[in-house]
Amino acid sequence: MGLNRLVDVELGVLGNLDPEIRTQPLTRMRLVGVARSGHPLFDARIDARRFAAADHIGISGGR
């Protein structure tokens, strides 16, 4: 088998892609984060860099 397979749709958070790959956002969603009062993340504006550097607990609704 070669690498000449076709993909109709790829969904997800995509990083840097080759220039021949076309992308189009499907939606924009607001995300909500929860932290205790006085959490150091609230010491300054929460941007993507600071949010990514913080410790996280993930919760999934899967069974």
All heavy atoms as TSV, in Angstrom:
chain	resi	resn	atom	element	x	y	z
A	1	MET	N	N	0.833	-1.191	0.000
A	1	MET	CA	C	0.000	0.000	0.000
A	1	MET	C	C	0.872	1.246	0.000
A	1	MET	O	O	1.785	1.361	0.791
A	1	MET	CB	C	-0.880	0.032	1.241
A	1	MET	CG	C	-2.069	-0.841	1.186
A	1	MET	SD	S	-3.135	-0.469	2.596
A	1	MET	CE	C	-4.419	-1.591	2.208
A	2	GLY	N	N	0.525	2.171	-0.854
A	2	GLY	CA	C	1.243	3.431	-0.895
A	2	GLY	C	C	0.581	4.470	-0.007
A	2	GLY	O	O	-0.354	4.180	0.737
A	3	LEU	N	N	1.059	5.667	-0.093
A	3	LEU	CA	C	0.502	6.767	0.704
A	3	LEU	C	C	-0.489	7.593	-0.100
A	3	LEU	O	O	-0.745	8.736	0.225
A	3	LEU	CB	C	1.631	7.651	1.221
A	3	LEU	CG	C	2.612	6.978	2.167
A	3	LEU	CD1	C	3.726	7.946	2.547
A	3	LEU	CD2	C	1.902	6.486	3.406
A	4	ASN	N	N	-1.064	7.053	-1.144
A	4	ASN	CA	C	-1.972	7.795	-2.009
A	4	ASN	C	C	-3.435	7.612	-1.625
A	4	ASN	O	O	-4.307	7.597	-2.469
A	4	ASN	CB	C	-1.758	7.388	-3.474
A	4	ASN	CG	C	-0.393	7.800	-3.968
A	4	ASN	OD1	O	0.126	8.821	-3.537
A	4	ASN	ND2	N	0.197	7.015	-4.840
A	5	ARG	N	N	-3.715	7.477	-0.357
A	5	ARG	CA	C	-5.096	7.344	0.095
A	5	ARG	C	C	-5.737	8.727	0.166
A	5	ARG	O	O	-5.077	9.726	0.396
A	5	ARG	CB	C	-5.135	6.692	1.468
A	5	ARG	CG	C	-4.551	5.307	1.468
A	5	ARG	CD	C	-4.591	4.744	2.840
A	5	ARG	NE	N	-3.825	3.516	2.875
A	5	ARG	CZ	C	-3.505	2.897	3.973
A	5	ARG	NH1	N	-3.874	3.369	5.136
A	5	ARG	NH2	N	-2.795	1.800	3.935
A	6	LEU	N	N	-7.060	8.787	0.026
A	6	LEU	CA	C	-7.785	10.050	0.099
A	6	LEU	C	C	-8.508	10.159	1.430
A	6	LEU	O	O	-9.008	9.176	1.958
A	6	LEU	CB	C	-8.800	10.143	-1.039
A	6	LEU	CG	C	-8.231	10.120	-2.454
A	6	LEU	CD1	C	-9.365	10.145	-3.468
A	6	LEU	CD2	C	-7.304	11.292	-2.667
A	7	VAL	N	N	-8.567	11.359	1.951
A	7	VAL	CA	C	-9.312	11.637	3.180
A	7	VAL	C	C	-10.365	12.673	2.841
A	7	VAL	O	O	-10.055	13.732	2.299
A	7	VAL	CB	C	-8.384	12.173	4.294
A	7	VAL	CG1	C	-9.181	12.571	5.508
A	7	VAL	CG2	C	-7.327	11.136	4.641
A	8	ASP	N	N	-11.618	12.362	3.147
A	8	ASP	CA	C	-12.694	13.306	2.850
A	8	ASP	C	C	-12.738	14.438	3.865
A	8	ASP	O	O	-12.900	15.596	3.513
A	8	ASP	CB	C	-14.047	12.592	2.842
A	8	ASP	CG	C	-14.160	11.638	1.673
A	8	ASP	OD1	O	-13.510	11.868	0.643
A	8	ASP	OD2	O	-14.912	10.662	1.811
A	9	VAL	N	N	-12.605	14.101	5.140
A	9	VAL	CA	C	-12.735	15.102	6.204
A	9	VAL	C	C	-11.777	14.769	7.332
A	9	VAL	O	O	-11.627	13.612	7.709
A	9	VAL	CB	C	-14.175	15.129	6.772
A	9	VAL	CG1	C	-14.289	16.095	7.923
A	9	VAL	CG2	C	-15.175	15.478	5.688
A	10	GLU	N	N	-11.153	15.780	7.872
A	10	GLU	CA	C	-10.334	15.661	9.080
A	10	GLU	C	C	-10.859	16.690	10.051
A	10	GLU	O	O	-10.916	17.879	9.728
A	10	GLU	CB	C	-8.864	15.927	8.766
A	10	GLU	CG	C	-7.987	16.112	9.982
A	10	GLU	CD	C	-7.761	14.838	10.777
A	10	GLU	OE1	O	-7.854	13.757	10.199
A	10	GLU	OE2	O	-7.502	14.943	11.984
A	11	LEU	N	N	-11.286	16.275	11.229
A	11	LEU	CA	C	-11.778	17.192	12.250
A	11	LEU	C	C	-10.814	17.203	13.419
A	11	LEU	O	O	-10.353	16.155	13.844
A	11	LEU	CB	C	-13.167	16.756	12.742
A	11	LEU	CG	C	-14.263	16.692	11.682
A	11	LEU	CD1	C	-15.534	16.146	12.292
A	11	LEU	CD2	C	-14.500	18.050	11.076
A	12	GLY	N	N	-10.535	18.372	13.929
A	12	GLY	CA	C	-9.658	18.453	15.085
A	12	GLY	C	C	-8.932	19.773	15.125
A	12	GLY	O	O	-9.173	20.674	14.326
A	13	VAL	N	N	-8.034	19.877	16.070
A	13	VAL	CA	C	-7.171	21.047	16.192
A	13	VAL	C	C	-5.912	20.727	15.410
A	13	VAL	O	O	-5.174	19.815	15.747
A	13	VAL	CB	C	-6.837	21.336	17.669
A	13	VAL	CG1	C	-5.893	22.515	17.780
A	13	VAL	CG2	C	-8.113	21.569	18.456
A	14	LEU	N	N	-5.720	21.441	14.339
A	14	LEU	CA	C	-4.626	21.138	13.421
A	14	LEU	C	C	-3.516	22.164	13.563
A	14	LEU	O	O	-3.771	23.350	13.700
A	14	LEU	CB	C	-5.143	21.116	11.984
A	14	LEU	CG	C	-6.346	20.200	11.732
A	14	LEU	CD1	C	-6.850	20.369	10.311
A	14	LEU	CD2	C	-5.987	18.762	12.014
A	15	GLY	N	N	-2.293	21.694	13.500
A	15	GLY	CA	C	-1.132	22.581	13.588
A	15	GLY	C	C	-0.714	23.058	12.214
A	15	GLY	O	O	-1.543	23.313	11.336
A	16	ASN	N	N	0.586	23.150	12.007
A	16	ASN	CA	C	1.116	23.595	10.719
A	16	ASN	C	C	0.878	22.519	9.673
A	16	ASN	O	O	1.251	21.365	9.861
A	16	ASN	CB	C	2.613	23.897	10.837
A	16	ASN	CG	C	2.881	25.059	11.755
A	16	ASN	OD1	O	2.060	25.957	11.864
A	16	ASN	ND2	N	4.013	25.061	12.417
A	17	LEU	N	N	0.270	22.899	8.578
A	17	LEU	CA	C	-0.040	21.965	7.510
A	17	LEU	C	C	0.697	22.349	6.241
A	17	LEU	O	O	1.065	23.507	6.043
A	17	LEU	CB	C	-1.549	21.963	7.244
A	17	LEU	CG	C	-2.435	21.594	8.425
A	17	LEU	CD1	C	-3.892	21.788	8.080
A	17	LEU	CD2	C	-2.174	20.164	8.860
A	18	ASP	N	N	0.885	21.372	5.366
A	18	ASP	CA	C	1.496	21.649	4.069
A	18	ASP	C	C	0.621	22.628	3.303
A	18	ASP	O	O	-0.603	22.615	3.446
A	18	ASP	CB	C	1.663	20.359	3.278
A	18	ASP	CG	C	2.696	19.427	3.901
A	18	ASP	OD1	O	3.611	19.934	4.582
A	18	ASP	OD2	O	2.582	18.210	3.705
A	19	PRO	N	N	1.214	23.480	2.454
A	19	PRO	CA	C	0.441	24.520	1.766
A	19	PRO	C	C	-0.649	23.977	0.846
A	19	PRO	O	O	-1.618	24.671	0.564
A	19	PRO	CB	C	1.488	25.303	0.974
A	19	PRO	CG	C	2.754	24.555	1.085
A	19	PRO	CD	C	2.630	23.553	2.181
A	20	GLU	N	N	-0.526	22.745	0.374
A	20	GLU	CA	C	-1.553	22.216	-0.529
A	20	GLU	C	C	-2.794	21.713	0.198
A	20	GLU	O	O	-3.794	21.371	-0.414
A	20	GLU	CB	C	-0.983	21.099	-1.419
A	20	GLU	CG	C	-0.586	19.842	-0.671
A	20	GLU	CD	C	0.851	19.838	-0.173
A	20	GLU	OE1	O	1.506	20.890	-0.216
A	20	GLU	OE2	O	1.304	18.778	0.266
A	21	ILE	N	N	-2.754	21.680	1.530
A	21	ILE	CA	C	-3.905	21.242	2.321
A	21	ILE	C	C	-4.772	22.451	2.633
A	21	ILE	O	O	-4.304	23.441	3.188
A	21	ILE	CB	C	-3.461	20.533	3.608
A	21	ILE	CG1	C	-2.676	19.274	3.235
A	21	ILE	CG2	C	-4.661	20.210	4.485
A	21	ILE	CD1	C	-2.131	18.520	4.406
A	22	ARG	N	N	-6.046	22.374	2.251
A	22	ARG	CA	C	-6.979	23.480	2.478
A	22	ARG	C	C	-7.747	23.232	3.763
A	22	ARG	O	O	-8.165	22.106	4.039
A	22	ARG	CB	C	-7.946	23.602	1.309
A	22	ARG	CG	C	-7.258	23.917	0.018
A	22	ARG	CD	C	-8.184	24.072	-1.142
A	22	ARG	NE	N	-9.509	23.506	-0.918
A	22	ARG	CZ	C	-10.464	23.498	-1.804
A	22	ARG	NH1	N	-10.255	24.014	-2.987
A	22	ARG	NH2	N	-11.636	22.974	-1.536
A	23	THR	N	N	-7.944	24.288	4.540
A	23	THR	CA	C	-8.710	24.180	5.776
A	23	THR	C	C	-9.781	25.253	5.824
A	23	THR	O	O	-9.656	26.300	5.171
A	23	THR	CB	C	-7.813	24.342	7.021
A	23	THR	OG1	O	-7.255	25.651	7.032
A	23	THR	CG2	C	-6.704	23.313	7.041
A	24	GLN	N	N	-10.823	24.983	6.585
A	24	GLN	CA	C	-11.885	25.957	6.782
A	24	GLN	C	C	-12.479	25.722	8.163
A	24	GLN	O	O	-12.891	24.608	8.485
A	24	GLN	CB	C	-12.972	25.780	5.734
A	24	GLN	CG	C	-14.108	26.759	5.890
A	24	GLN	CD	C	-15.123	26.632	4.765
A	24	GLN	OE1	O	-14.876	25.985	3.752
A	24	GLN	NE2	N	-16.275	27.232	4.951
A	25	PRO	N	N	-12.507	26.764	9.019
A	25	PRO	CA	C	-13.126	26.602	10.336
A	25	PRO	C	C	-14.608	26.265	10.179
A	25	PRO	O	O	-15.298	26.836	9.340
A	25	PRO	CB	C	-12.957	27.965	10.996
A	25	PRO	CG	C	-11.922	28.682	10.202
A	25	PRO	CD	C	-11.978	28.105	8.823
A	26	LEU	N	N	-15.092	25.331	11.000
A	26	LEU	CA	C	-16.508	24.964	10.963
A	26	LEU	C	C	-17.325	25.762	11.965
A	26	LEU	O	O	-18.502	26.026	11.742
A	26	LEU	CB	C	-16.672	23.475	11.256
A	26	LEU	CG	C	-15.994	22.536	10.265
A	26	LEU	CD1	C	-16.163	21.095	10.715
A	26	LEU	CD2	C	-16.566	22.739	8.875
A	27	THR	N	N	-16.717	26.138	13.064
A	27	THR	CA	C	-17.430	26.863	14.111
A	27	THR	C	C	-16.430	27.529	15.045
A	27	THR	O	O	-15.244	27.209	15.013
A	27	THR	CB	C	-18.346	25.906	14.914
A	27	THR	OG1	O	-19.102	26.668	15.852
A	27	THR	CG2	C	-17.553	24.873	15.665
A	28	ARG	N	N	-16.921	28.425	15.837
A	28	ARG	CA	C	-16.127	29.016	16.922
A	28	ARG	C	C	-16.882	28.743	18.206
A	28	ARG	O	O	-18.094	28.934	18.270
A	28	ARG	CB	C	-15.950	30.514	16.735
A	28	ARG	CG	C	-15.114	30.860	15.544
A	28	ARG	CD	C	-14.755	32.345	15.593
A	28	ARG	NE	N	-14.003	32.725	14.431
A	28	ARG	CZ	C	-12.675	32.701	14.357
A	28	ARG	NH1	N	-11.985	32.309	15.386
A	28	ARG	NH2	N	-12.058	33.075	13.259
A	29	MET	N	N	-16.176	28.276	19.212
A	29	MET	CA	C	-16.823	27.953	20.482
A	29	MET	C	C	-16.154	28.724	21.611
A	29	MET	O	O	-14.949	28.931	21.591
A	29	MET	CB	C	-16.695	26.456	20.775
A	29	MET	CG	C	-17.414	25.578	19.789
A	29	MET	SD	S	-17.408	23.833	20.259
A	29	MET	CE	C	-15.688	23.483	20.502
A	30	ARG	N	N	-16.973	29.127	22.555
A	30	ARG	CA	C	-16.430	29.713	23.771
A	30	ARG	C	C	-16.125	28.575	24.737
A	30	ARG	O	O	-16.889	27.633	24.850
A	30	ARG	CB	C	-17.436	30.645	24.420
A	30	ARG	CG	C	-17.648	31.900	23.650
A	30	ARG	CD	C	-18.665	32.782	24.343
A	30	ARG	NE	N	-18.380	34.140	23.980
A	30	ARG	CZ	C	-18.236	35.131	24.845
A	30	ARG	NH1	N	-18.414	34.919	26.122
A	30	ARG	NH2	N	-17.956	36.334	24.439
A	31	LEU	N	N	-15.009	28.669	25.405
A	31	LEU	CA	C	-14.640	27.687	26.405
A	31	LEU	C	C	-14.743	28.331	27.773
A	31	LEU	O	O	-14.499	29.526	27.930
A	31	LEU	CB	C	-13.222	27.183	26.180
A	31	LEU	CG	C	-12.976	26.484	24.842
A	31	LEU	CD1	C	-11.507	26.108	24.718
A	31	LEU	CD2	C	-13.850	25.262	24.707
A	32	VAL	N	N	-15.093	27.555	28.760
A	32	VAL	CA	C	-15.211	28.044	30.120
A	32	VAL	C	C	-14.220	27.282	30.987
A	32	VAL	O	O	-14.154	26.056	30.933
A	32	VAL	CB	C	-16.646	27.834	30.658
A	32	VAL	CG1	C	-16.732	28.235	32.111
A	32	VAL	CG2	C	-17.640	28.606	29.812
A	33	GLY	N	N	-13.453	28.009	31.757
A	33	GLY	CA	C	-12.530	27.401	32.715
A	33	GLY	C	C	-12.980	27.721	34.129
A	33	GLY	O	O	-13.608	28.751	34.374
A	34	VAL	N	N	-12.687	26.833	35.049
A	34	VAL	CA	C	-13.077	27.022	36.443
A	34	VAL	C	C	-11.826	26.895	37.305
A	34	VAL	O	O	-11.044	25.963	37.140
A	34	VAL	CB	C	-14.116	25.957	36.869
A	34	VAL	CG1	C	-14.475	26.110	38.334
A	34	VAL	CG2	C	-15.349	26.027	35.983
A	35	ALA	N	N	-11.642	27.860	38.198
A	35	ALA	CA	C	-10.515	27.819	39.135
A	35	ALA	C	C	-10.958	28.467	40.443
A	35	ALA	O	O	-11.918	29.235	40.475
A	35	ALA	CB	C	-9.314	28.561	38.558
A	36	ARG	N	N	-10.242	28.149	41.487
A	36	ARG	CA	C	-10.577	28.694	42.810
A	36	ARG	C	C	-10.292	30.192	42.866
A	36	ARG	O	O	-9.458	30.715	42.123
A	36	ARG	CB	C	-9.783	27.980	43.894
A	36	ARG	CG	C	-8.284	28.223	43.788
A	36	ARG	CD	C	-7.516	27.625	44.956
A	36	ARG	NE	N	-6.102	27.573	44.655
A	36	ARG	CZ	C	-5.279	28.608	44.707
A	36	ARG	NH1	N	-5.738	29.806	45.049
A	36	ARG	NH2	N	-4.005	28.475	44.434
A	37	SER	N	N	-10.980	30.858	43.734
A	37	SER	CA	C	-10.730	32.274	43.979
A	37	SER	C	C	-9.286	32.427	44.465
A	37	SER	O	O	-8.808	31.647	45.286
A	37	SER	CB	C	-11.704	32.781	45.038
A	37	SER	OG	O	-11.452	34.120	45.326
A	38	GLY	N	N	-8.571	33.389	43.932
A	38	GLY	CA	C	-7.186	33.611	44.323
A	38	GLY	C	C	-6.184	32.764	43.554
A	38	GLY	O	O	-4.985	32.815	43.830
A	39	HIS	N	N	-6.634	31.987	42.577
A	39	HIS	CA	C	-5.722	31.168	41.768
A	39	HIS	C	C	-4.743	32.079	41.042
A	39	HIS	O	O	-5.122	33.142	40.547
A	39	HIS	CB	C	-6.522	30.340	40.761
A	39	HIS	CG	C	-5.692	29.310	40.061
A	39	HIS	ND1	N	-4.836	29.626	39.030
A	39	HIS	CD2	C	-5.588	27.969	40.253
A	39	HIS	CE1	C	-4.247	28.525	38.604
A	39	HIS	NE2	N	-4.696	27.504	39.337
A	40	PRO	N	N	-3.460	31.728	40.986
A	40	PRO	CA	C	-2.457	32.599	40.352
A	40	PRO	C	C	-2.734	32.906	38.878
A	40	PRO	O	O	-2.257	33.910	38.363
A	40	PRO	CB	C	-1.134	31.834	40.500
A	40	PRO	CG	C	-1.422	30.584	41.236
A	40	PRO	CD	C	-2.868	30.528	41.575
A	41	LEU	N	N	-3.513	32.091	38.216
A	41	LEU	CA	C	-3.832	32.358	36.816
A	41	LEU	C	C	-4.605	33.669	36.679
A	41	LEU	O	O	-4.554	34.333	35.654
A	41	LEU	CB	C	-4.641	31.193	36.232
A	41	LEU	CG	C	-4.767	31.109	34.724
A	41	LEU	CD1	C	-3.400	31.084	34.044
A	41	LEU	CD2	C	-5.562	29.893	34.327
A	42	PHE	N	N	-5.311	34.067	37.746
A	42	PHE	CA	C	-6.089	35.306	37.710
A	42	PHE	C	C	-5.256	36.556	38.031
A	42	PHE	O	O	-5.782	37.653	38.064
A	42	PHE	CB	C	-7.263	35.229	38.685
A	42	PHE	CG	C	-8.281	34.182	38.312
A	42	PHE	CD1	C	-8.685	33.237	39.242
A	42	PHE	CD2	C	-8.839	34.141	37.053
A	42	PHE	CE1	C	-9.621	32.269	38.914
A	42	PHE	CE2	C	-9.770	33.186	36.717
A	42	PHE	CZ	C	-10.162	32.247	37.648
A	43	ASP	N	N	-3.946	36.381	38.263
A	43	ASP	CA	C	-3.090	37.526	38.586
A	43	ASP	C	C	-2.884	38.474	37.402
A	43	ASP	O	O	-2.480	39.609	37.581
A	43	ASP	CB	C	-1.719	37.047	39.083
A	43	ASP	CG	C	-1.797	36.417	40.470
A	43	ASP	OD1	O	-2.839	36.583	41.150
A	43	ASP	OD2	O	-0.824	35.738	40.857
A	44	ALA	N	N	-3.125	37.998	36.201
A	44	ALA	CA	C	-2.968	38.814	34.990
A	44	ALA	C	C	-3.946	38.289	33.944
A	44	ALA	O	O	-4.617	37.281	34.169
A	44	ALA	CB	C	-1.528	38.731	34.472
A	45	ARG	N	N	-3.999	38.978	32.821
A	45	ARG	CA	C	-4.884	38.548	31.729
A	45	ARG	C	C	-4.552	37.108	31.347
A	45	ARG	O	O	-3.389	36.739	31.212
A	45	ARG	CB	C	-4.703	39.474	30.536
A	45	ARG	CG	C	-5.524	39.103	29.341
A	45	ARG	CD	C	-5.347	40.161	28.239
A	45	ARG	NE	N	-5.747	39.664	26.948
A	45	ARG	CZ	C	-7.009	39.609	26.527
A	45	ARG	NH1	N	-7.978	40.039	27.306
A	45	ARG	NH2	N	-7.295	39.141	25.335
A	46	ILE	N	N	-5.588	36.299	31.160
A	46	ILE	CA	C	-5.387	34.901	30.787
A	46	ILE	C	C	-5.338	34.822	29.265
A	46	ILE	O	O	-6.333	35.042	28.589
A	46	ILE	CB	C	-6.522	34.009	31.333
A	46	ILE	CG1	C	-6.596	34.134	32.850
A	46	ILE	CG2	C	-6.293	32.557	30.916
A	46	ILE	CD1	C	-7.802	33.447	33.470
A	47	ASP	N	N	-4.152	34.535	28.730
A	47	ASP	CA	C	-4.005	34.353	27.291
A	47	ASP	C	C	-3.658	32.887	27.032
A	47	ASP	O	O	-3.520	32.088	27.966
A	47	ASP	CB	C	-2.961	35.309	26.718
A	47	ASP	CG	C	-1.580	35.139	27.343
A	47	ASP	OD1	O	-1.336	34.130	28.047
A	47	ASP	OD2	O	-0.738	36.017	27.119
A	48	ALA	N	N	-3.530	32.526	25.779
A	48	ALA	CA	C	-3.298	31.121	25.421
A	48	ALA	C	C	-2.004	30.589	26.031
A	48	ALA	O	O	-1.954	29.455	26.508
A	48	ALA	CB	C	-3.275	30.965	23.902
A	49	ARG	N	N	-0.951	31.402	26.042
A	49	ARG	CA	C	0.343	30.966	26.584
A	49	ARG	C	C	0.241	30.665	28.073
A	49	ARG	O	O	0.673	29.609	28.535
A	49	ARG	CB	C	1.409	32.037	26.332
A	49	ARG	CG	C	2.789	31.664	26.865
A	49	ARG	CD	C	3.749	32.849	26.823
A	49	ARG	NE	N	3.250	34.016	27.543
A	49	ARG	CZ	C	3.282	34.155	28.873
A	49	ARG	NH1	N	3.756	33.205	29.629
A	49	ARG	NH2	N	2.820	35.244	29.448
A	50	ARG	N	N	-0.357	31.574	28.839
A	50	ARG	CA	C	-0.477	31.365	30.282
A	50	ARG	C	C	-1.421	30.211	30.590
A	50	ARG	O	O	-1.182	29.423	31.494
A	50	ARG	CB	C	-0.969	32.648	30.970
A	50	ARG	CG	C	0.084	33.758	30.927
A	50	ARG	CD	C	-0.303	34.969	31.743
A	50	ARG	NE	N	-0.347	34.616	33.150
A	50	ARG	CZ	C	-1.429	34.747	33.932
A	50	ARG	NH1	N	-2.539	35.246	33.452
A	50	ARG	NH2	N	-1.396	34.402	35.188
A	51	PHE	N	N	-2.499	30.104	29.834
A	51	PHE	CA	C	-3.442	29.015	30.050
A	51	PHE	C	C	-2.772	27.662	29.794
A	51	PHE	O	O	-2.900	26.725	30.574
A	51	PHE	CB	C	-4.659	29.183	29.144
A	51	PHE	CG	C	-5.676	28.093	29.316
A	51	PHE	CD1	C	-6.538	28.093	30.395
A	51	PHE	CD2	C	-5.755	27.057	28.400
A	51	PHE	CE1	C	-7.476	27.081	30.565
A	51	PHE	CE2	C	-6.692	26.050	28.556
A	51	PHE	CZ	C	-7.545	26.065	29.647
A	52	ALA	N	N	-2.022	27.559	28.694
A	52	ALA	CA	C	-1.357	26.301	28.351
A	52	ALA	C	C	-0.296	25.919	29.378
A	52	ALA	O	O	-0.069	24.730	29.628
A	52	ALA	CB	C	-0.738	26.401	26.964
A	53	ALA	N	N	0.354	26.918	29.986
A	53	ALA	CA	C	1.410	26.638	30.960
A	53	ALA	C	C	0.865	26.217	32.324
A	53	ALA	O	O	1.589	25.636	33.132
A	53	ALA	CB	C	2.299	27.876	31.120
A	54	ALA	N	N	-0.411	26.477	32.589
A	54	ALA	CA	C	-1.010	26.146	33.891
A	54	ALA	C	C	-1.291	24.638	33.988
A	54	ALA	O	O	-1.431	23.950	32.986
A	54	ALA	CB	C	-2.313	26.930	34.073
A	55	ASP	N	N	-1.347	24.139	35.235
A	55	ASP	CA	C	-1.747	22.743	35.451
A	55	ASP	C	C	-3.228	22.602	35.143
A	55	ASP	O	O	-4.016	23.520	35.368
A	55	ASP	CB	C	-1.491	22.334	36.905
A	55	ASP	CG	C	-0.003	22.254	37.224
A	55	ASP	OD1	O	0.785	22.015	36.310
A	55	ASP	OD2	O	0.341	22.434	38.401
A	56	HIS	N	N	-3.616	21.437	34.606
A	56	HIS	CA	C	-5.001	21.207	34.216
A	56	HIS	C	C	-5.499	19.858	34.710
A	56	HIS	O	O	-4.728	18.921	34.857
A	56	HIS	CB	C	-5.154	21.224	32.683
A	56	HIS	CG	C	-4.857	22.544	32.075
A	56	HIS	ND1	N	-3.591	22.927	31.721
A	56	HIS	CD2	C	-5.670	23.563	31.771
A	56	HIS	CE1	C	-3.646	24.136	31.213
A	56	HIS	NE2	N	-4.885	24.548	31.228
A	57	ILE	N	N	-6.774	19.774	34.942
A	57	ILE	CA	C	-7.459	18.514	35.200
A	57	ILE	C	C	-8.497	18.375	34.090
A	57	ILE	O	O	-9.315	19.258	33.873
A	57	ILE	CB	C	-8.174	18.516	36.566
A	57	ILE	CG1	C	-7.169	18.662	37.689
A	57	ILE	CG2	C	-9.007	17.255	36.728
A	57	ILE	CD1	C	-7.805	18.829	39.056
A	58	GLY	N	N	-8.456	17.269	33.366
A	58	GLY	CA	C	-9.408	17.044	32.283
A	58	GLY	C	C	-10.570	16.191	32.753
A	58	GLY	O	O	-10.382	15.222	33.485
A	59	ILE	N	N	-11.772	16.566	32.355
A	59	ILE	CA	C	-12.961	15.811	32.684
A	59	ILE	C	C	-13.679	15.497	31.394
A	59	ILE	O	O	-13.925	16.377	30.575
A	59	ILE	CB	C	-13.890	16.605	33.631
A	59	ILE	CG1	C	-13.148	16.927	34.924
A	59	ILE	CG2	C	-15.173	15.837	33.896
A	59	ILE	CD1	C	-13.894	17.848	35.848
A	60	SER	N	N	-14.039	14.243	31.207
A	60	SER	CA	C	-14.715	13.821	29.988
A	60	SER	C	C	-16.091	13.278	30.325
A	60	SER	O	O	-16.280	12.654	31.349
A	60	SER	CB	C	-13.878	12.727	29.289
A	60	SER	OG	O	-14.603	12.194	28.212
A	61	GLY	N	N	-17.042	13.502	29.425
A	61	GLY	CA	C	-18.385	12.987	29.620
A	61	GLY	C	C	-18.550	11.572	29.076
A	61	GLY	O	O	-19.632	11.031	29.088
A	62	GLY	N	N	-17.446	10.974	28.594
A	62	GLY	CA	C	-17.519	9.622	28.037
A	62	GLY	C	C	-17.854	8.585	29.093
A	62	GLY	O	O	-17.720	8.802	30.288
A	63	ARG	N	N	-18.301	7.435	28.623
A	63	ARG	CA	C	-18.662	6.354	29.552
A	63	ARG	C	C	-17.611	5.307	29.612
A	63	ARG	O	O	-16.923	4.969	28.798
A	63	ARG	CB	C	-19.978	5.719	29.110
A	63	ARG	CG	C	-21.093	6.697	29.244
A	63	ARG	CD	C	-22.366	6.078	28.760
A	63	ARG	NE	N	-23.386	7.102	28.789
A	63	ARG	CZ	C	-24.647	6.862	28.994
A	63	ARG	NH1	N	-25.071	5.644	29.196
A	63	ARG	NH2	N	-25.526	7.824	28.980
